[in-house]
Each structure stands twice: as C-alpha cells, then as structure tokens.
Amino acid sequence: MKDQSKALKPLLLRPGRLVLLASLAFGITVAIMAVPQSQAPAEPAATETPNWPADDIRWLLPVRPASATVVDSLGSIDRTLSLDQATAIYGESGQSRTYLTNLGYLRGAATAWRAESPRYDVRISLLQFGAIAQAATWASDIQRSLGSGPIESSTALGDIPGGMWFVTTQTPEANFRVAHVVFHQGTIGVHMTFWCYPSVMPAVVTAIAAHQYARLPTA
C-alpha cells in the first residue's frame, strides 16, 4: 500500500475530545509492505490450538484467507500490540498514552493482509481493556471521532450490537477507498481499516467484521 502512505494521517487525542485528522487510516504512518510468506509468523488454522499464554488475545484474531498475503503494520511481527504500539495509533503523544492507560488498556493484538481477488488490504487491531464499560467508551469515542471527520457515509452493522462502519471521503488522486469498522464485544475493542481498490466492497467489509465478531468472547 505504498502508493497511499502519504495520504494517511494518525488520530490525535487532545484534552477532552478526539480529533480526527484528514484521511485518517487508523494511525498507519508508514507504508504497509508485503513480506514473503516464509518471513511471516505462522497463522494457525482454525482447528489448531496455538501454544500461547491463557491471557493472550492473538488467538481471537480472524483467520487470514489462504490466498492472501501477510503485510506489515504497527503490530509486532508476532502480532502482539503493546501499549506503545497502541499509543502510536493515536499519534504517539503523551495524551494518547494517558487516554489508553486511563481506560485500563491491558493488551492488544493486530494482523493485516492483502487480497488480490477482489483487491483489498485490511488491518485489524484488538485492544483489551480492564472492563466492559471501558471498551464501550473507547468504541464510542472512536466512532464519534470518525463520524465528525471527512466521511461519505456511516452505517450500523446490523448483526453487531453497537457496531458501525464508515467510508471516508475520497481524494481526487486516490485509486482506492478507505473504510473503517469499529465495535466492541465484552472488554475487547475492534478497529478494522480497509483499503479497497478501486471502490468500497460492502460484502467484504461486513463479512470480515462478522467473522471477527464471532471469534470474540461474550464477556
């Protein structure tokens, strides 16, 4: 996704409110580049049981389509999302760190992939908070911030309670469309960013959101 990196801006937090910068793409501040499958961490099949700690939430990430290519993003190569990495999503400021800390951020997980037919890139981040109310606050804040930015549409996800997806305004030179999905289930907040070529793919966006929602615990 090197061709759109200059259009992406991080989400910054300021006292008392969230500020959405133009062309927000969930804080990806560098180009996402494809990496060879041999260099990528192993993606467990749906029937495998990963050898991860009991409090690890990486196993909640959706299974990447077999034909898709792993791409790099803000998450670690092992798909964990530390507080520092989660803070970077919001602009790497002290206020961002304070915001997540005050919401009881515990841990996170992230994955990203590129599909060619149809052509889209997606980045998925899970953020686990200390309580359900804190995750709900996070989701509400992000949705409100996205909704106040340069968007063309915002739509409720009918099968995901409180879930919303947003389509950002397309710049004249862009050959892709950006969509965001935000919701929470229990203590886990979910933010997905899709880059769709050349136009938004509602069926892809909603199907992957439903797949992610189904993998989350109910409490």
N, C-alpha and C positions, 0 to 999 in steps of 0.2 A: 504494500500500500504506500510505496514511496512517493507516488505521484500526488497524494493528497496531504502529505505531512505538514506542509506549510499552512494549510487551512485549518489545522486543528489547534485548539486553544484549551488550556486547563480550566477547571471550575475552581474559583477562588472563594474563600469564606471571609466575610467581614463581620464585625461585631453585630449580632442581632439579626443577620439575614444572610441568605445565599445570593451570590451574584453570578449570573451566567454570562460568560464572555461569548462573543460571536463565534459561530462554527464549533461549538463545544463538541468534543468527541471523547468524553469520559477521561480526560487527562492524559491521553497518549501524546506525549510531547516529542517523540521521535518516530521515524518511520518504522512501521512493522514490516519485518522482512521474513520471507520464507526461509526455513532451515531444513537441511536434509533430514529425512526420517531417521537415519542412523544416529543423528545427534540429538534427537528429541527424546524426552522422558517417555518411558513405556506407558501407553494408555491401556489400562486394564479393560478387558472385555466385560460385558455386563454380568457374566456368570462367575468372574474371578473375584476373590476376596483379597484386596490389597493388604500388604503387611505394614499398615500404618497405625499410629497410636489411636487409642479409643476416642480421644478428643479431637482428632484430625478431621477436617471437613472436606478434604480434597476428594474423598470418595463420593461426595454429593454432587460434584461437577458432572455435567452431561457427558455422555459417551460421544466422542468425535466420530463423524461419519467415516467409514473405512476409506473412501475415496478422497477425503480432504487432507490438506497439508497443514502440519503444525506451523504456527507462526509465533514469533517472539513478541512480548509486550511488557507491561510494567511488572508482571509477576515474576517470581524467581523461576529458574529452569525446572525446579521440582514442583512448580505450580502452587507454592505457598504464597501468601500475601501478608507481609509483615506490616506493622503499624507504620513504619517509614514508607513502605511502598503504597499503602492505602492513603497516607497523607499526601503523597505525590500526586495522586489522582485529583486532589483538590487544590493543587498549586504549590505544594511543598512549603507552606507557610506555618509559622507557629500557631496561628489561629486555627488552621486546618487540623493540626495535631491536637490542639485543645478541644476542638469540636468533637473529634472521634473519641478522645480519651474521656470526655465528659459523658458521652453516650455509652461508655463501657465497652469499647471495642476490645474483643478478645483475640480474634484470629481471622484469617481470611484464606481464600483460595482463588486461583484465576487460571483460565485457559483461553486459548484463541486458536482459530483455524481458518483456512481459506478453502473454499469450494469453487469448482470451476463450472459446474453444470447443474443448476444455474450459478453464475458468478457472484459470490458474495464473500466478505470477510466478516468474522464476528469475534468479539472479545467479551468474555463473561467473567464477572467478578462476584464472589460471595463474601460478604462481610458479616461476621458473627458478633452480636452484641450480648451484653450481660442479662438483658431482659427483653421480653416481647415488646413492651412499651417503647424501649429504646430503638429497637429495629423499626417499629412503626413510625417513630419520629423521624428517623433517618430517611425512610422511604418517602414520607410526606414532604420533607424538606427538599429532596432531590426532585421529586415530581413538581413541586411548586416552582423550583428554580428553572427546570426545563420549560415549564408552561409559561414562564414570563420571558423566555428568550425568543430568538428568531425561529419560530416553528410554523409549519404549514398546517399541522393537524395534531390533535391529541385524542386518543381513543382508549376507552376502557377495555381491558382484557376480560371478556365475559366469563371465562372459566377460572379466573384467578382473582379471588377477592381482593379488592383494592388495587389491582394491577393496572398500569397504564402503559401505553406506548406512544411515542412521539416521533414525528417526521420533521426534521429541521429544514429550514429554507435553503434551497439550492442556490449556490453561487453560479453566475453565468458560465464560468470557465470549467466547472466541475463536470466530470463524466460519471459521477456516482451519486447516490443518495444516502443520507445518514439517518438511521432510526435508532431510537433508544427505548429500552424496556426497563421499567423499574417496578419492583414489588417486594414484599417480604412474606415469609412464612415462618411463624414462630420467632425465634431470635435471629434469624438469618435474613439479611437484606441482599437483594439481587439487582445488579445493574448489567444490562447487555447493551453493547453498541454494535450495530450492523452497518457495514458499508456495502451497498447493493449496486451492482452495475447492470444496466445504466439507470434502472428505476427501482423503486421500493418493491419488495416482494412480501406482501402481507401474509401469504401462506407460509413462507419460510420463517418469518419473524414470529408469528403466533405458534407455529408448530414447535420451534426450539424453545420458546418460552414455556409452553405446556410441558415439554419434556423435562425442563429444569424444575418446574414447579412440582411435578410428580415425584422427583427424586428427593425432595426436602422432607424432613420430619415434620409432623404436625404440631409439635410443641418444642 
